[in-house]
C-alpha cells in the first residue's frame, strides 16, 4: 500500500508549536495541474473528494533537535501541539513529518510560522471575501468550481492592495517584517492546495490556512463549504488564544454567517478585536447584517460594511490601521 502525507502550515509562539496534516492511502487530494481545462479540470476537482484517509497510523515530527511521535485520528488527521521554548527567530521555518509502514516510509517537509512582533493579526475568510465564489448561488458556485481552474478564478478589485497594506501595518522594518495572516474558511481540507496556490498566484500575503474537516466522497463535494460553521469559531478562538497579546482585524462577507461569527468572537475577546470588515456580496446591504455590525460597534470595535475594497482601504486609513 502506498502512503501519502499532506502537511499544512503550522505556527509557534514563545512556548509552544503546532503542526498538523493528513495521512492518505495512495494519494493526497492535490494531484492536479493548473493547465487542466474543461472535463479534465472538473474530474481533477471531483477526484479531490475520492480519497481514503488512514486512521491510527504512527507519524513522527522532526523539528531541529525535536522528535515527537503521535498517531492519526479516524479521518487521517494528525496534530502535534508541543511545548517548545527554544530560541526561534521570527519568520517561516521548515519541519519534517515521517510515516513508516513495514519497510516502506515517506518523508514530507512543511513550514511553520513564528510571527514577527507586530500590532495586528489578520484573520480572513476566503470565499467571497477575497476569492469570488458566488456562495449566494449554490449551482453557480458549483459550476464555477468545476469549470474554472485556479488561473481563471478572480479576486475582488483592490483586495490584494488592502491585504498587502494590512500585512505591513505598524511594522518598523516593512521589507523584512510582516503581520501574521490566517485564512479560516468553511471549505474542506480537500481544497487546501487550491487555496494555497490561488493566494500565491495573486500575491496575497502568505498565511496559515485553517479549513473544515476533510471529506471522502463525491456526495460530500456537493455540500462543500455548506452546513455548520461552528468550526470557524473554534479555529479563530484558538488563534487568538495562542497569540493573546495581539489586536486582530477580522475580514469576511455577508453571504453566510461571518458577521454573526465575528460578533461572537468580539464578545468572547472584548480587548482583542480592532476592526471587523464585511464584504457586501449583493446589490443591497442586508438590514440584519447592519444590525449585527451596529452591535459590534457598540462594543468599541470599528466596523466597515463595504462592496468595494477601496472603501475598506479608506476605512483602515481613517482609523489608523494602515
Residue pairs with C-beta under 8 A, 6 or more apart in sequence:
1 25
1 26
1 101
2 25
2 26
2 27
3 23
3 24
3 25
3 54
3 57
3 99
3 101
3 104
3 106
4 23
4 24
4 25
4 26
4 27
4 28
4 106
5 21
5 22
5 23
5 24
5 28
5 59
5 97
5 99
5 106
5 108
6 21
6 22
6 23
6 24
6 28
6 29
6 30
6 108
6 189
6 192
7 19
7 20
7 21
7 95
7 97
7 108
7 109
7 110
8 20
8 21
8 110
8 189
8 192
8 208
8 209
9 110
9 111
9 112
9 113
9 207
9 208
9 209
10 17
10 18
10 19
10 20
10 80
10 95
10 110
10 111
10 112
10 113
10 208
11 17
11 18
11 112
11 113
11 114
11 115
11 180
11 208
11 242
12 18
12 84
12 88
12 93
12 112
12 113
12 114
13 114
13 115
13 242
13 243
14 85
15 83
15 84
15 85
16 81
16 82
16 83
16 84
16 242
17 63
17 80
17 81
17 82
17 84
17 112
18 79
18 80
18 81
18 82
18 112
18 242
19 61
19 63
19 79
19 80
19 82
19 95
19 97
19 110
19 112
20 77
20 78
20 79
20 80
21 59
21 77
21 78
21 97
21 108
21 110
22 28
22 53
22 72
22 75
22 76
22 77
22 78
22 189
22 214
23 53
23 54
23 57
23 59
23 72
23 76
23 78
23 99
24 51
24 52
24 53
24 54
24 76
25 52
25 53
25 54
26 52
27 51
28 51
29 47
29 48
29 49
29 51
29 189
29 190
29 191
29 193
29 214
30 48
30 192
30 193
31 44
31 47
32 41
32 44
32 45
32 47
32 48
33 44
34 149
34 150
34 151
34 197
35 149
36 44
36 149
37 149
38 147
41 146
41 147
41 148
41 149
42 146
42 147
45 145
45 146
45 221
46 146
46 218
46 221
48 190
48 191
48 194
48 221
49 190
49 215
49 216
49 217
49 218
49 220
49 221
49 224
50 216
50 217
50 218
51 190
51 214
51 216
52 216
53 72
53 75
53 76
53 77
53 214
53 216
54 72
54 76
55 72
55 73
55 74
55 75
55 76
56 71
56 72
56 74
57 71
57 72
57 99
57 101
58 69
58 70
58 71
58 99
58 100
59 69
59 70
59 71
59 72
59 78
59 97
59 98
59 99
60 67
60 68
60 69
60 97
60 98
60 99
61 67
61 68
61 69
61 70
61 80
61 82
61 95
61 96
61 97
62 95
62 96
62 97
62 98
63 84
63 93
63 95
63 96
63 112
64 86
65 86
66 82
66 84
68 80
68 82
70 78
70 79
70 80
71 78
72 78
75 213
75 214
75 216
76 214
77 189
77 213
77 214
88 114
89 114
90 114
90 115
90 116
90 117
90 177
91 113
91 114
91 116
92 111
92 112
92 113
92 206
93 111
93 112
93 113
93 114
94 109
94 110
94 111
95 109
95 110
95 111
95 112
96 107
96 108
96 109
96 110
97 107
97 108
97 110
98 105
98 106
98 107
99 105
99 106
100 106
113 180
113 208
115 121
115 179
115 180
115 243
116 171
116 176
116 177
116 178
116 179
116 180
117 177
118 170
118 171
118 177
118 178
118 179
118 180
118 246
119 169
119 170
119 171
119 179
119 246
119 247
120 166
120 169
120 170
120 179
120 246
120 247
120 248
120 249
120 274
120 321
121 179
121 180
121 181
121 182
121 239
121 240
121 243
121 246
121 247
121 248
121 249
122 163
122 166
122 167
122 179
122 180
122 181
122 182
122 205
122 248
122 249
122 251
123 181
123 182
123 184
123 236
123 239
123 248
123 249
123 250
123 251
124 130
124 163
124 181
124 182
124 183
124 184
124 207
124 250
124 251
124 252
125 183
125 184
125 185
125 232
125 251
125 252
125 253
125 258
126 133
126 183
126 184
126 185
126 187
126 195
127 133
127 135
127 185
127 186
127 187
127 225
127 253
127 255
128 134
128 135
128 136
128 253
128 255
128 279
128 281
129 251
129 252
129 253
129 258
129 279
130 155
130 156
130 159
130 160
130 163
130 204
130 251
131 153
131 154
131 155
131 195
131 198
132 153
132 154
132 155
132 156
133 141
133 144
133 145
133 225
134 140
134 141
134 144
135 141
135 225
135 253
135 255
135 256
135 281
136 255
136 281
136 282
138 226
141 225
142 222
144 153
145 224
150 194
150 197
150 198
150 201
151 201
153 198
155 202
155 204
156 279
156 308
156 309
157 308
157 309
157 310
158 308
158 309
158 310
158 313
159 309
160 202
160 203
160 204
161 309
161 313
162 309
162 312
162 313
162 316
163 181
163 204
163 205
164 203
164 205
165 313
165 316
165 322
166 179
166 205
166 249
166 316
166 321
166 322
167 178
167 179
167 181
167 205
168 174
168 177
168 178
168 179
169 179
169 316
169 321
169 322
170 179
171 177
171 178
171 179
178 205
180 207
180 208
180 243
180 246
181 205
181 206
181 207
181 208
182 207
182 208
182 209
182 210
182 236
182 239
183 195
183 199
183 207
183 208
183 209
183 210
184 209
184 210
184 211
184 232
184 235
184 236
184 239
185 195
185 209
185 210
185 211
185 212
185 225
185 232
186 211
186 212
186 225
186 226
186 227
186 229
186 231
186 232
186 256
187 195
187 211
187 212
187 224
187 225
188 211
188 212
188 213
188 214
188 215
188 220
188 224
188 225
189 211
189 212
189 213
189 214
190 214
190 215
190 224
191 211
191 224
192 209
192 211
195 209
195 211
196 209
199 205
199 206
199 207
200 206
208 239
210 235
210 239
212 225
212 231
213 231
215 221
215 223
215 224
229 256
229 257
229 261
232 261
233 261
233 264
233 265
236 250
236 261
236 265
237 265
237 268
237 269
240 246
240 248
240 265
240 269
240 272
244 272
246 272
247 272
247 273
247 274
248 269
248 272
248 273
248 274
249 274
249 275
249 276
249 277
249 321
250 262
250 265
250 273
250 275
250 276
250 277
251 276
251 277
251 279
252 258
252 259
252 261
252 262
252 276
252 277
252 278
252 279
253 278
253 279
253 280
253 281
254 278
254 279
254 280
254 281
254 282
254 285
254 286
254 289
254 305
255 281
258 278
259 276
259 278
259 289
259 292
259 293
259 296
260 292
262 273
262 276
262 278
262 296
263 292
263 295
263 296
265 273
266 273
266 276
266 296
266 299
266 301
267 299
270 299
270 300
273 301
274 301
274 302
274 319
274 321
275 301
275 302
275 303
275 304
275 315
275 316
275 319
275 321
276 293
276 296
276 301
276 302
276 303
276 304
277 303
277 304
277 306
277 312
277 315
278 289
278 293
278 303
278 304
278 305
278 306
279 306
279 307
279 312
280 286
280 305
280 306
280 307
285 305
289 305
290 305
293 303
293 305
294 303
296 303
297 303
302 315
302 319
304 311
304 312
304 315
306 312
306 315
313 322
316 322
